[in-house]
Amino acid sequence: PPPPPQAPPVAIESGIAQPHPARGGAYEAGIKVRREVLGDAHVDRAEAASDDFTGDFQDFLTRYAWGETWTRPGLDRRTRSIITLTALVARGHHDELVLHTRAALRNGLTPSEIKEVLLHTAVYCGVPAANSAFRVAQQVIKEETTPES
């Protein structure tokens, strides 16, 4: 027989999020790197849009993706951006590809290097995935590198 159903967590049952545990070093390191890589405007928008439903996820992203992974000493940010772009192309995550193309530029990759990353993904992730990625990245690079009149 299947196990008996479990009651939903109190936070969902009541519609009120439980208080966050004390934010520690991973959160503080993560928010710093997240702001440096993605920019204050993006992080401010994400935090402003956060609510009882998404707040724990935003906290999770900041602590684990940014505070535990992006802060590790084994790879520099440029390399992490290359890996991230590749993973996003492979999975077809175009919204995140926009964000991380901007981040790659901020982390020191040139448009030519981003082009090489995307060409490389065509072999390992597929031409259709790379084709879509080129369209996304082209627009971001144009926005980020075209001087304002």
C-alpha positions in Angstrom: 0.0 0.0 0.0 1.2 3.6 -0.7 2.3 5.6 2.3 -0.3 7.9 3.8 -0.4 11.4 2.4 1.6 14.0 4.3 0.1 17.3 5.4 1.4 20.3 3.5 4.0 22.4 5.4 2.4 25.0 7.7 3.7 27.9 5.6 1.7 26.7 2.6 -1.3 25.7 4.7 -1.6 29.1 6.3 -0.4 31.1 3.3 2.2 32.7 5.6 5.9 32.0 5.1 7.9 30.9 8.0 10.6 33.2 9.2 14.0 32.8 7.5 16.7 31.2 9.5 19.4 33.8 10.4 21.1 34.7 7.2 24.8 33.8 7.5 28.0 34.1 5.6 26.8 32.2 2.5 23.9 34.6 2.0 26.1 37.7 2.5 28.8 36.4 0.2 26.1 35.3 -2.3 24.3 38.6 -2.5 27.6 40.4 -3.0 28.6 38.2 -5.9 25.1 38.1 -7.3 25.0 41.9 -7.5 28.5 42.0 -9.0 27.7 39.5 -11.7 24.1 40.2 -12.5 24.0 43.9 -11.6 22.1 45.8 -8.9 19.1 46.5 -11.1 18.4 42.8 -11.7 18.8 41.8 -8.1 16.7 44.7 -6.9 13.9 43.6 -9.3 14.1 40.0 -8.2 14.0 41.0 -4.5 11.1 43.5 -5.2 9.1 40.7 -6.9 9.8 38.3 -4.1 6.8 37.4 -1.9 5.8 34.6 0.6 5.7 32.1 -2.3 9.0 32.9 -4.0 11.1 34.4 -1.1 12.5 31.1 0.0 13.6 30.3 -3.5 15.3 33.7 -3.9 17.1 33.1 -0.6 18.1 29.6 -1.8 19.5 31.0 -5.0 21.5 33.6 -3.2 22.9 31.2 -0.7 23.6 28.1 -2.8 24.1 29.3 -6.4 25.9 32.5 -5.6 27.2 32.1 -2.0 28.3 28.4 -2.2 29.1 27.9 -5.9 30.1 31.2 -7.6 32.3 32.0 -4.6 34.4 28.8 -4.8 38.1 29.4 -5.5 38.5 26.6 -8.1 37.3 28.6 -11.1 37.3 32.3 -12.0 34.1 34.1 -12.9 35.0 34.2 -16.6 35.2 30.4 -16.7 32.0 30.1 -14.6 30.3 32.3 -17.2 31.4 30.1 -20.0 30.1 27.0 -18.2 26.8 28.7 -17.4 26.3 29.9 -21.0 26.9 26.4 -22.2 24.5 24.8 -19.7 21.8 27.4 -20.6 22.2 26.7 -24.3 22.0 23.0 -23.7 18.8 23.2 -21.8 17.2 25.9 -23.9 16.8 28.4 -21.0 16.6 31.6 -23.1 15.4 33.9 -20.4 18.4 33.0 -18.2 20.7 33.2 -21.3 19.8 36.8 -21.7 20.7 37.4 -18.0 23.9 35.4 -18.2 25.1 36.9 -21.5 25.0 40.3 -19.8 26.8 38.6 -16.8 29.4 37.1 -19.1 30.2 40.6 -20.5 30.4 41.9 -16.9 32.7 39.1 -16.0 35.1 40.1 -18.8 34.2 37.9 -21.8 34.3 39.8 -25.1 31.5 39.4 -27.7 34.1 37.4 -29.7 34.6 35.0 -26.9 30.9 34.6 -26.3 30.6 33.9 -30.1 33.2 31.1 -29.7 31.4 29.6 -26.8 28.1 29.5 -28.8 29.9 28.0 -31.8 31.3 25.4 -29.6 27.9 24.6 -28.2 26.6 23.9 -31.7 28.7 20.8 -31.8 27.9 19.5 -28.3 24.4 20.9 -27.7 23.0 20.9 -31.3 22.8 23.5 -34.1 19.1 24.4 -33.3 20.1 25.2 -29.7 23.0 27.3 -30.8 21.0 29.0 -33.5 18.5 30.2 -30.8 21.3 31.1 -28.5 23.0 33.3 -31.1 19.7 35.2 -31.6 19.4 35.8 -27.9 23.0 36.7 -27.4 23.2 38.9 -30.5 20.4 41.1 -29.1 22.0 41.4 -25.6 25.4 42.2 -27.0 23.9 44.8 -29.3 22.1 46.4 -26.3 25.2 46.3 -24.1 27.8 47.4 -26.6 26.1 50.0 -28.7 26.8 53.5 -27.5 23.8 55.6 -26.8 23.3 58.6 -29.1 
